[in-house]
Amino acid sequence: MIPSEQWSELVHHLPRRVRLRSRAIVGQRDACLRVAEKLAMMDPSCERVEVRPWTGSVIVEREDGTLDAEAVRLMLERLVAEERDEQGRKLTDLGHDALPGPTRVAKAVAHAFAEINSDVRSALDHRADLGTLMPVLFFSLGLVEIGVTRKLPAPAWFNLVWWSIRSFMTFNAGAVEQEGKAVAADGGLD
């Protein structure tokens, strides 16, 4: 269950712009559209109402006059409290488990890396895995490059590759964990 103080949080406000956040609408695209429409109808003087489903960010703007940030926050809180997901459950009763799961591509990539990691771990008699070897390898290669060239270079291609893999694993932690458990249960590749 999402605590009521997180149904609508005031993030930032200016006289003509209010930015709020609601954890209850994160990942709920249809509910976000309904909330945006209802907010726009409640205050027709607002020229722009944007609700972002991936972050739960709500932005309300108007050209003339000022916005009462607390009034907008209370409107959002009321709307969020009334919203339901596709199964008819109140969004405020849902926890993080109700967020959409990883995509098929994320699962496939996570599965591939989990299997490679399992093979590396087995080959090294469970003393190390990719999570241990890759940072040590890249750090060592970076030091060698600095020692040879006597310059601190721009990031090399392998750093960019590693950062992209790390970013993927950070933002798709659910897929990585799920596929890691599946590979461990299956014992890796046959």
Disulfide bonds with the S-S distance in Angstrom:
none
